[in-house]
């Protein structure tokens, strides 16, 4: 069973603050199972956005949430467009904004197999 969205978000925000960064909930989604999108802002004005990884990366035994990079170091308008497109399909999504130089091990980022 996967951890609830509201609990994951709360824990993520605490971890970001303890790492010296800033985090905020920009849009609150469904508490139990809302999709979570993470928007990372950099000092140079560029942004990255991470969204839920495809189900092929899910494991039944650990309940962890995994993310994939949707855009890396792009203009804010491109990130806005990605989030708006996702919100048209799922109005219960969460948007979390981070101001942090490096993600580190705050959440798991999967890389698609290119083979």
N, CA, C and O atoms as CSV, one atom per row, in Angstrom:
chain,resi,resn,atom,element,x,y,z
A,1,UNK,N,N,0.839,-1.185,0.000
A,1,UNK,CA,C,0.000,0.000,0.000
A,1,UNK,C,C,0.883,1.247,0.000
A,1,UNK,O,O,1.861,1.329,0.742
A,2,UNK,N,N,0.529,2.194,-0.826
A,2,UNK,CA,C,1.315,3.414,-0.968
A,2,UNK,C,C,0.970,4.420,0.128
A,2,UNK,O,O,-0.175,4.504,0.571
A,3,UNK,N,N,1.967,5.174,0.554
A,3,UNK,CA,C,1.767,6.196,1.590
A,3,UNK,C,C,0.817,7.280,1.067
A,3,UNK,O,O,0.856,7.632,-0.112
A,4,UNK,N,N,-0.019,7.794,1.939
A,4,UNK,CA,C,-0.978,8.845,1.575
A,4,UNK,C,C,-0.244,10.078,1.059
A,4,UNK,O,O,0.870,10.377,1.490
A,5,UNK,N,N,-0.879,10.785,0.136
A,5,UNK,CA,C,-0.280,11.990,-0.451
A,5,UNK,C,C,-0.016,13.066,0.589
A,5,UNK,O,O,1.058,13.669,0.589
A,6,UNK,N,N,-0.978,13.320,1.480
A,6,UNK,CA,C,-0.797,14.391,2.461
A,6,UNK,C,C,0.356,14.093,3.422
A,6,UNK,O,O,1.068,15.010,3.832
A,7,UNK,N,N,0.543,12.836,3.779
A,7,UNK,CA,C,1.651,12.466,4.666
A,7,UNK,C,C,2.983,12.607,3.934
A,7,UNK,O,O,3.953,13.115,4.498
A,8,UNK,N,N,3.032,12.158,2.678
A,8,UNK,CA,C,4.259,12.284,1.893
A,8,UNK,C,C,4.653,13.756,1.755
A,8,UNK,O,O,5.817,14.111,1.945
A,9,UNK,N,N,3.685,14.604,1.426
A,9,UNK,CA,C,3.954,16.034,1.229
A,9,UNK,C,C,4.453,16.671,2.527
A,9,UNK,O,O,5.422,17.430,2.514
A,10,UNK,N,N,3.807,16.368,3.621
A,10,UNK,CA,C,4.216,16.914,4.911
A,10,UNK,C,C,5.657,16.514,5.247
A,10,UNK,O,O,6.456,17.349,5.672
A,11,UNK,N,N,5.976,15.249,5.057
A,11,UNK,CA,C,7.337,14.771,5.334
A,11,UNK,C,C,8.360,15.421,4.399
A,11,UNK,O,O,9.457,15.780,4.828
A,12,UNK,N,N,7.999,15.573,3.115
A,12,UNK,CA,C,8.902,16.198,2.151
A,12,UNK,C,C,9.204,17.638,2.549
A,12,UNK,O,O,10.359,18.062,2.515
A,13,UNK,N,N,8.192,18.379,2.919
A,13,UNK,CA,C,8.379,19.782,3.297
A,13,UNK,C,C,9.296,19.884,4.519
A,13,UNK,O,O,10.179,20.741,4.561
A,14,UNK,N,N,9.094,19.029,5.497
A,14,UNK,CA,C,9.959,19.043,6.685
A,14,UNK,C,C,11.405,18.732,6.329
A,14,UNK,O,O,12.329,19.356,6.850
A,15,UNK,N,N,11.594,17.766,5.438
A,15,UNK,CA,C,12.959,17.397,5.031
A,15,UNK,C,C,13.640,18.527,4.267
A,15,UNK,O,O,14.836,18.760,4.437
A,16,UNK,N,N,12.885,19.227,3.428
A,16,UNK,CA,C,13.462,20.349,2.670
A,16,UNK,C,C,13.903,21.453,3.625
A,16,UNK,O,O,15.009,21.980,3.499
A,17,UNK,N,N,13.041,21.804,4.580
A,17,UNK,CA,C,13.414,22.839,5.546
A,17,UNK,C,C,14.620,22.418,6.377
A,17,UNK,O,O,15.483,23.244,6.674
A,18,UNK,N,N,14.691,21.150,6.753
A,18,UNK,CA,C,15.839,20.696,7.550
A,18,UNK,C,C,17.122,20.691,6.730
A,18,UNK,O,O,18.216,20.732,7.292
A,19,UNK,N,N,16.996,20.639,5.400
A,19,UNK,CA,C,18.168,20.699,4.521
A,19,UNK,C,C,18.545,22.139,4.184
A,19,UNK,O,O,19.485,22.367,3.422
A,20,UNK,N,N,17.822,23.113,4.743
A,20,UNK,CA,C,18.145,24.510,4.505
A,20,UNK,C,C,17.448,25.134,3.322
A,20,UNK,O,O,17.780,26.255,2.936
A,21,UNK,N,N,16.490,24.441,2.736
A,21,UNK,CA,C,15.755,24.966,1.594
A,21,UNK,C,C,14.408,25.514,2.005
A,21,UNK,O,O,14.096,25.617,3.192
A,22,UNK,N,N,13.616,25.864,1.010
A,22,UNK,CA,C,12.258,26.369,1.225
A,22,UNK,C,C,11.306,25.478,0.445
A,22,UNK,O,O,11.620,25.039,-0.661
A,23,UNK,N,N,10.144,25.213,1.023
A,23,UNK,CA,C,9.124,24.412,0.345
A,23,UNK,C,C,7.752,24.955,0.689
A,23,UNK,O,O,7.527,25.465,1.786
A,24,UNK,N,N,6.837,24.839,-0.264
A,24,UNK,CA,C,5.463,25.296,-0.036
A,24,UNK,C,C,4.503,24.469,-0.878
A,24,UNK,O,O,4.852,23.987,-1.955
A,25,UNK,N,N,3.297,24.315,-0.369
A,25,UNK,CA,C,2.226,23.674,-1.128
A,25,UNK,C,C,1.569,24.766,-1.960
A,25,UNK,O,O,0.973,25.694,-1.413
A,26,UNK,N,N,1.675,24.658,-3.271
A,26,UNK,CA,C,1.077,25.633,-4.181
A,26,UNK,C,C,-0.362,25.243,-4.490
A,26,UNK,O,O,-1.235,26.102,-4.614
A,27,UNK,N,N,-0.599,23.948,-4.611
A,27,UNK,CA,C,-1.948,23.444,-4.866
A,27,UNK,C,C,-2.120,22.166,-4.071
A,27,UNK,O,O,-1.329,21.230,-4.190
A,28,UNK,N,N,-3.167,22.138,-3.257
A,28,UNK,CA,C,-3.451,20.962,-2.443
A,28,UNK,C,C,-4.399,20.044,-3.196
A,28,UNK,O,O,-5.442,20.477,-3.687
A,29,UNK,N,N,-4.028,18.780,-3.282
A,29,UNK,CA,C,-4.842,17.805,-3.993
A,29,UNK,C,C,-5.562,16.863,-3.046
A,29,UNK,O,O,-5.742,17.159,-1.865
A,30,UNK,N,N,-5.965,15.736,-3.581
A,30,UNK,CA,C,-6.655,14.725,-2.782
A,30,UNK,C,C,-5.707,14.199,-1.713
A,30,UNK,O,O,-4.558,13.857,-1.995
A,31,UNK,N,N,-6.208,14.138,-0.471
A,31,UNK,CA,C,-5.347,13.776,0.651
A,31,UNK,C,C,-4.839,12.345,0.585
A,31,UNK,O,O,-3.691,12.086,0.944
A,32,UNK,N,N,-5.661,11.418,0.137
A,32,UNK,CA,C,-5.246,10.022,0.145
A,32,UNK,C,C,-4.399,9.630,-1.052
A,32,UNK,O,O,-3.366,8.980,-0.889
A,33,UNK,N,N,-4.812,10.008,-2.240
A,33,UNK,CA,C,-4.143,9.468,-3.419
A,33,UNK,C,C,-3.916,10.479,-4.529
A,33,UNK,O,O,-3.789,10.085,-5.688
A,34,UNK,N,N,-3.860,11.758,-4.219
A,34,UNK,CA,C,-3.627,12.756,-5.256
A,34,UNK,C,C,-2.231,12.640,-5.843
A,34,UNK,O,O,-1.261,12.397,-5.125
A,35,UNK,N,N,-2.137,12.816,-7.148
A,35,UNK,CA,C,-0.826,12.810,-7.805
A,35,UNK,C,C,-0.031,14.019,-7.309
A,35,UNK,O,O,-0.595,15.087,-7.071
A,36,UNK,N,N,1.268,13.843,-7.157
A,36,UNK,CA,C,2.121,14.905,-6.631
A,36,UNK,C,C,3.105,15.346,-7.707
A,36,UNK,O,O,3.816,14.528,-8.291
A,37,UNK,N,N,3.136,16.649,-7.959
A,37,UNK,CA,C,4.104,17.240,-8.873
A,37,UNK,C,C,4.995,18.170,-8.059
A,37,UNK,O,O,4.511,18.961,-7.249
A,38,UNK,N,N,6.283,18.066,-8.281
A,38,UNK,CA,C,7.255,18.842,-7.518
A,38,UNK,C,C,7.978,19.783,-8.468
A,38,UNK,O,O,8.592,19.372,-9.453
A,39,UNK,N,N,7.880,21.054,-8.134
A,39,UNK,CA,C,8.484,22.110,-8.950
A,39,UNK,C,C,9.702,22.625,-8.201
A,39,UNK,O,O,9.584,23.132,-7.085
A,40,UNK,N,N,10.870,22.496,-8.812
A,40,UNK,CA,C,12.118,22.930,-8.182
A,40,UNK,C,C,12.604,24.200,-8.878
A,40,UNK,O,O,12.828,24.217,-10.089
A,41,UNK,N,N,12.760,25.253,-8.090
A,41,UNK,CA,C,13.249,26.530,-8.624
A,41,UNK,C,C,14.725,26.691,-8.293
A,41,UNK,O,O,15.174,26.383,-7.189
A,42,UNK,N,N,15.465,27.182,-9.279
A,42,UNK,CA,C,16.899,27.416,-9.113
A,42,UNK,C,C,17.180,28.917,-9.031
A,42,UNK,O,O,16.340,29.735,-9.405
A,43,UNK,N,N,18.337,29.260,-8.552
A,43,UNK,CA,C,18.718,30.669,-8.381
A,43,UNK,C,C,18.816,31.430,-9.691
A,43,UNK,O,O,18.649,32.650,-9.714
A,44,UNK,N,N,19.088,30.721,-10.789
A,44,UNK,CA,C,19.237,31.386,-12.083
A,44,UNK,C,C,17.901,31.615,-12.799
A,44,UNK,O,O,17.879,32.101,-13.929
A,45,UNK,N,N,16.787,31.265,-12.142
A,45,UNK,CA,C,15.474,31.481,-12.724
A,45,UNK,C,C,14.919,30.283,-13.470
A,45,UNK,O,O,13.747,30.278,-13.846
A,46,UNK,N,N,15.733,29.275,-13.689
A,46,UNK,CA,C,15.247,28.071,-14.363
A,46,UNK,C,C,14.566,27.155,-13.348
A,46,UNK,O,O,14.739,27.305,-12.138
A,47,UNK,N,N,13.792,26.208,-13.866
A,47,UNK,CA,C,13.046,25.309,-13.006
A,47,UNK,C,C,13.051,23.895,-13.570
A,47,UNK,O,O,13.218,23.688,-14.772
A,48,UNK,N,N,12.867,22.936,-12.684
A,48,UNK,CA,C,12.645,21.538,-13.065
A,48,UNK,C,C,11.306,21.124,-12.486
A,48,UNK,O,O,10.849,21.683,-11.489
A,49,UNK,N,N,10.685,20.144,-13.116
A,49,UNK,CA,C,9.425,19.613,-12.581
A,49,UNK,C,C,9.488,18.089,-12.616
A,49,UNK,O,O,9.927,17.478,-13.590
A,50,UNK,N,N,9.029,17.504,-11.511
A,50,UNK,CA,C,9.002,16.054,-11.357
A,50,UNK,C,C,7.558,15.631,-11.160
A,50,UNK,O,O,6.809,16.268,-10.420
A,51,UNK,N,N,7.171,14.548,-11.830
A,51,UNK,CA,C,5.825,14.020,-11.690
A,51,UNK,C,C,5.869,12.549,-11.340
A,51,UNK,O,O,6.941,11.944,-11.315
A,52,UNK,N,N,4.711,11.970,-11.070
A,52,UNK,CA,C,4.672,10.553,-10.719
A,52,UNK,C,C,5.292,9.690,-11.814
A,52,UNK,O,O,5.051,9.897,-13.003
A,53,UNK,N,N,6.090,8.725,-11.389
A,53,UNK,CA,C,6.703,7.793,-12.339
A,53,UNK,C,C,5.632,6.834,-12.858
A,53,UNK,O,O,4.633,6.594,-12.180
A,54,UNK,N,N,5.834,6.293,-14.047
A,54,UNK,CA,C,4.879,5.319,-14.584
A,54,UNK,C,C,4.730,4.110,-13.652
A,54,UNK,O,O,5.641,3.785,-12.892
A,55,UNK,N,N,3.584,3.460,-13.721
A,55,UNK,CA,C,3.288,2.315,-12.863
A,55,UNK,C,C,4.293,1.182,-13.015
A,55,UNK,O,O,4.422,0.352,-12.115
A,56,UNK,N,N,5.004,1.133,-14.132
A,56,UNK,CA,C,5.985,0.065,-14.316
A,56,UNK,C,C,7.108,0.130,-13.284
A,56,UNK,O,O,7.816,-0.854,-13.072
A,57,UNK,N,N,7.272,1.289,-12.643
A,57,UNK,CA,C,8.305,1.445,-11.613
A,57,UNK,C,C,7.771,1.165,-10.210
A,57,UNK,O,O,8.533,1.195,-9.244
A,58,UNK,N,N,6.481,0.895,-10.089
A,58,UNK,CA,C,5.882,0.645,-8.780
A,58,UNK,C,C,6.226,-0.760,-8.302
A,58,UNK,O,O,6.315,-1.705,-9.086
A,59,UNK,N,N,6.417,-0.863,-6.992
A,59,UNK,CA,C,6.629,-2.163,-6.350
A,59,UNK,C,C,5.585,-2.290,-5.252
A,59,UNK,O,O,5.402,-1.377,-4.448
A,60,UNK,N,N,4.915,-3.406,-5.225
A,60,UNK,CA,C,3.847,-3.614,-4.237
A,60,UNK,C,C,4.356,-3.706,-2.810
A,60,UNK,O,O,3.617,-3.422,-1.868
A,61,UNK,N,N,5.599,-4.095,-2.644
A,61,UNK,CA,C,6.080,-4.397,-1.300
A,61,UNK,C,C,6.596,-3.199,-0.510
A,61,UNK,O,O,6.736,-3.310,0.708
A,62,UNK,N,N,6.887,-2.057,-1.139
A,62,UNK,CA,C,7.499,-0.967,-0.365
A,62,UNK,C,C,6.609,0.268,-0.178
A,62,UNK,O,O,6.861,1.054,0.735
A,63,UNK,N,N,5.602,0.461,-0.991
A,63,UNK,CA,C,4.688,1.588,-0.825
A,63,UNK,C,C,5.298,2.955,-1.117
A,63,UNK,O,O,4.673,3.979,-0.839
A,64,UNK,N,N,6.488,2.988,-1.666
A,64,UNK,CA,C,7.172,4.257,-1.918
A,64,UNK,C,C,6.593,4.966,-3.134
A,64,UNK,O,O,6.060,4.341,-4.051
A,65,UNK,N,N,6.713,6.276,-3.114
A,65,UNK,CA,C,6.346,7.083,-4.284
A,65,UNK,C,C,7.611,7.354,-5.075
A,65,UNK,O,O,8.646,7.720,-4.517
A,66,UNK,N,N,7.513,7.172,-6.370
A,66,UNK,CA,C,8.651,7.396,-7.252
A,66,UNK,C,C,8.271,8.484,-8.262
A,66,UNK,O,O,7.110,8.616,-8.648
A,67,UNK,N,N,9.269,9.250,-8.676
A,67,UNK,CA,C,9.039,10.377,-9.568
A,67,UNK,C,C,9.950,10.271,-10.780
A,67,UNK,O,O,10.989,9.612,-10.749
A,68,UNK,N,N,9.532,10.933,-11.839
A,68,UNK,CA,C,10.376,11.065,-13.026
A,68,UNK,C,C,10.478,12.540,-13.371
A,68,UNK,O,O,9.548,13.312,-13.140
A,69,UNK,N,N,11.614,12.918,-13.924
A,69,UNK,CA,C,11.798,14.307,-14.344
A,69,UNK,C,C,10.960,14.532,-15.597
A,69,UNK,O,O,11.114,13.818,-16.588
A,70,UNK,N,N,10.077,15.519,-15.553
A,70,UNK,CA,C,9.271,15.865,-16.723
A,70,UNK,C,C,9.966,16.956,-17.536
A,70,UNK,O,O,9.920,16.941,-18.766
A,71,UNK,N,N,10.603,17.894,-16.852
A,71,UNK,CA,C,11.422,18.936,-17.484
A,71,UNK,C,C,12.598,19.213,-16.562
A,71,UNK,O,O,12.453,19.205,-15.340
A,72,UNK,N,N,13.750,19.455,-17.145
A,72,UNK,CA,C,14.933,19.759,-16.340
A,72,UNK,C,C,15.487,21.118,-16.747
A,72,UNK,O,O,15.772,21.360,-17.919
A,73,UNK,N,N,15.633,21.987,-15.779
A,73,UNK,CA,C,16.185,23.326,-15.941
A,73,UNK,C,C,15.625,24.037,-17.175
A,73,UNK,O,O,16.343,24.380,-18.114
A,74,UNK,N,N,14.317,24.238,-17.124
A,74,UNK,CA,C,13.592,24.884,-18.210
A,74,UNK,C,C,13.061,26.232,-17.742
A,74,UNK,O,O,13.142,26.569,-16.561
A,75,UNK,N,N,12.526,26.989,-18.670
A,75,UNK,CA,C,11.906,28.265,-18.338
A,75,UNK,C,C,10.628,28.024,-17.531
A,75,UNK,O,O,9.979,26.989,-17.680
A,76,UNK,N,N,10.280,28.972,-16.691
A,76,UNK,CA,C,9.097,28.847,-15.836
A,76,UNK,C,C,7.829,28.648,-16.651
A,76,UNK,O,O,6.936,27.916,-16.225
A,77,UNK,N,N,7.730,29.281,-17.811
A,77,UNK,CA,C,6.522,29.145,-18.632
A,77,UNK,C,C,6.344,27.710,-19.132
A,77,UNK,O,O,5.214,27.239,-19.257
A,78,UNK,N,N,7.427,27.022,-19.414
A,78,UNK,CA,C,7.345,25.624,-19.848
A,78,UNK,C,C,6.874,24.734,-18.703
A,78,UNK,O,O,6.087,23.811,-18.917
A,79,UNK,N,N,7.348,25.005,-17.492
A,79,UNK,CA,C,6.914,24.250,-16.319
A,79,UNK,C,C,5.437,24.528,-16.048
A,79,UNK,O,O,4.680,23.610,-15.734
A,80,UNK,N,N,5.028,25.788,-16.168
A,80,UNK,CA,C,3.607,26.136,-16.011
A,80,UNK,C,C,2.741,25.335,-16.982
A,80,UNK,O,O,1.675,24.843,-16.610
A,81,UNK,N,N,3.198,25.208,-18.213
A,81,UNK,CA,C,2.441,24.488,-19.240
A,81,UNK,C,C,2.307,23.004,-18.903
A,81,UNK,O,O,1.240,22.421,-19.096
A,82,UNK,N,N,3.378,22.389,-18.403
A,82,UNK,CA,C,3.329,20.975,-18.023
A,82,UNK,C,C,2.311,20.772,-16.903
A,82,UNK,O,O,1.489,19.858,-16.964
A,83,UNK,N,N,2.369,21.618,-15.889
A,83,UNK,CA,C,1.458,21.472,-14.747
A,83,UNK,C,C,0.012,21.750,-15.168
A,83,UNK,O,O,-0.902,21.050,-14.733
A,84,UNK,N,N,-0.197,22.744,-15.992
A,84,UNK,CA,C,-1.558,23.052,-16.463
A,84,UNK,C,C,-2.127,21.896,-17.280
A,84,UNK,O,O,-3.305,21.562,-17.148
A,85,UNK,N,N,-1.303,21.292,-18.116
A,85,UNK,CA,C,-1.756,20.148,-18.924
A,85,UNK,C,C,-2.155,18.978,-18.019
A,85,UNK,O,O,-3.179,18.334,-18.244
A,86,UNK,N,N,-1.351,18.712,-17.011
A,86,UNK,CA,C,-1.671,17.630,-16.071
A,86,UNK,C,C,-2.939,17.940,-15.276
A,86,UNK,O,O,-3.742,17.043,-15.020
A,87,UNK,N,N,-3.123,19.202,-14.883
A,87,UNK,CA,C,-4.292,19.601,-14.092
A,87,UNK,C,C,-5.586,19.458,-14.888
A,87,UNK,O,O,-6.647,19.252,-14.298
A,88,UNK,N,N,-5.521,19.562,-16.211
A,88,UNK,CA,C,-6.720,19.360,-17.040
A,88,UNK,C,C,-7.217,17.922,-16.935
A,88,UNK,O,O,-8.419,17.671,-17.011
A,89,UNK,N,N,-6.285,16.972,-16.758
A,89,UNK,CA,C,-6.655,15.562,-16.641
A,89,UNK,C,C,-6.960,15.157,-15.205
A,89,UNK,O,O,-7.766,14.256,-14.975
A,90,UNK,N,N,-6.327,15.811,-14.241
A,90,UNK,CA,C,-6.465,15.423,-12.840
A,90,UNK,C,C,-6.527,16.673,-11.972
A,90,UNK,O,O,-5.492,17.249,-11.637
A,91,UNK,N,N,-7.716,17.089,-11.611
A,91,UNK,CA,C,-7.867,18.311,-10.822
A,91,UNK,C,C,-7.494,18.115,-9.357
A,91,UNK,O,O,-7.396,19.087,-8.609
A,92,UNK,N,N,-7.283,16.866,-8.940
A,92,UNK,CA,C,-6.922,16.572,-7.545
A,92,UNK,C,C,-5.419,16.444,-7.333
A,92,UNK,O,O,-4.988,15.809,-6.370
A,93,UNK,N,N,-4.627,17.024,-8.200
A,93,UNK,CA,C,-3.173,16.877,-8.044
A,93,UNK,C,C,-2.606,17.895,-7.069
A,93,UNK,O,O,-3.183,18.958,-6.843
A,94,UNK,N,N,-1.471,17.545,-6.504
A,94,UNK,CA,C,-0.715,18.426,-5.615
A,94,UNK,C,C,0.392,19.084,-6.417
A,94,UNK,O,O,0.955,18.464,-7.319
A,95,UNK,N,N,0.713,20.336,-6.099
A,95,UNK,CA,C,1.883,21.002,-6.659
A,95,UNK,C,C,2.689,21.527,-5.474
A,95,UNK,O,O,2.217,22.355,-4.694
A,96,UNK,N,N,3.897,21.031,-5.362
A,96,UNK,CA,C,4.803,21.422,-4.293
A,96,UNK,C,C,5.958,22.180,-4.922
A,96,UNK,O,O,6.541,21.737,-5.911
A,97,UNK,N,N,6.280,23.316,-4.344
A,97,UNK,CA,C,7.364,24.142,-4.873
A,97,UNK,C,C,8.551,24.082,-3.913
A,97,UNK,O,O,8.405,24.272,-2.706
A,98,UNK,N,N,9.713,23.817,-4.471
A,98,UNK,CA,C,10.944,23.761,-3.685
A,98,UNK,C,C,11.925,24.809,-4.186
A,98,UNK,O,O,12.062,25.019,-5.391
A,99,UNK,N,N,12.602,25.461,-3.258
A,99,UNK,CA,C,13.732,26.309,-3.604
A,99,UNK,C,C,14.923,25.674,-2.916
A,99,UNK,O,O,15.176,25.866,-1.727
A,100,UNK,N,N,15.642,24.910,-3.720
A,100,UNK,CA,C,16.710,24.071,-3.213
A,100,UNK,C,C,17.660,23.785,-4.369
A,100,UNK,O,O,17.218,23.491,-5.479
A,101,UNK,N,N,18.955,23.871,-4.113
A,101,UNK,CA,C,19.916,23.666,-5.194
A,101,UNK,C,C,19.967,22.226,-5.692
A,101,UNK,O,O,20.078,21.990,-6.895
A,102,UNK,N,N,19.887,21.257,-4.769
A,102,UNK,CA,C,19.984,19.851,-5.165
A,102,UNK,C,C,18.922,19.033,-4.439
A,102,UNK,O,O,18.661,19.245,-3.254
A,103,UNK,N,N,18.321,18.109,-5.153
A,103,UNK,CA,C,17.287,17.248,-4.600
A,103,UNK,C,C,17.888,16.230,-3.633
A,103,UNK,O,O,17.279,15.900,-2.616
A,104,UNK,N,N,19.070,15.741,-3.949
A,104,UNK,CA,C,19.697,14.737,-3.097
A,104,UNK,C,C,18.828,13.501,-2.992
A,104,UNK,O,O,18.401,12.944,-4.003
A,105,UNK,N,N,18.566,13.072,-1.765
A,105,UNK,CA,C,17.743,11.875,-1.552
A,105,UNK,C,C,16.375,12.222,-0.962
A,105,UNK,O,O,15.787,11.410,-0.249
A,106,UNK,N,N,15.870,13.409,-1.251
A,106,UNK,CA,C,14.569,13.821,-0.719
A,106,UNK,C,C,13.429,12.946,-1.237
A,106,UNK,O,O,12.480,12.663,-0.506
A,107,UNK,N,N,13.521,12.524,-2.481
A,107,UNK,CA,C,12.543,11.616,-3.062
A,107,UNK,C,C,13.228,10.850,-4.179
A,107,UNK,O,O,14.239,11.288,-4.728
A,108,UNK,N,N,12.653,9.693,-4.507
A,108,UNK,CA,C,13.277,8.817,-5.500
A,108,UNK,C,C,12.914,9.253,-6.916
A,108,UNK,O,O,11.740,9.387,-7.261
A,109,UNK,N,N,13.943,9.469,-7.721
A,109,UNK,CA,C,13.756,9.829,-9.129
A,109,UNK,C,C,14.191,8.638,-9.969
A,109,UNK,O,O,15.336,8.192,-9.885
A,110,UNK,N,N,13.283,8.134,-10.769
A,110,UNK,CA,C,13.608,6.989,-11.640
A,110,UNK,C,C,13.991,7.495,-13.012
A,110,UNK,O,O,13.555,8.559,-13.452
A,111,UNK,N,N,14.794,6.730,-13.661
A,111,UNK,CA,C,15.201,7.051,-15.026
A,111,UNK,C,C,14.646,5.977,-15.947
A,111,UNK,O,O,14.869,4.788,-15.720
A,112,UNK,N,N,13.922,6.389,-16.990
A,112,UNK,CA,C,13.366,5.398,-17.904
A,112,UNK,C,C,14.473,4.593,-18.585
A,112,UNK,O,O,15.549,5.113,-18.882
A,113,UNK,N,N,14.187,3.327,-18.821
A,113,UNK,CA,C,15.113,2.453,-19.523
A,113,UNK,C,C,15.101,2.824,-21.001
A,113,UNK,O,O,14.048,2.773,-21.637
A,114,UNK,N,N,16.234,3.189,-21.552
A,114,UNK,CA,C,16.298,3.625,-22.948
A,114,UNK,C,C,16.652,2.502,-23.909
A,114,UNK,O,O,16.888,2.759,-25.089
A,115,UNK,N,N,16.694,1.271,-23.435
A,115,UNK,CA,C,17.017,0.140,-24.297
A,115,UNK,C,C,15.832,-0.301,-25.108
A,115,UNK,O,O,15.936,-1.247,-25.889
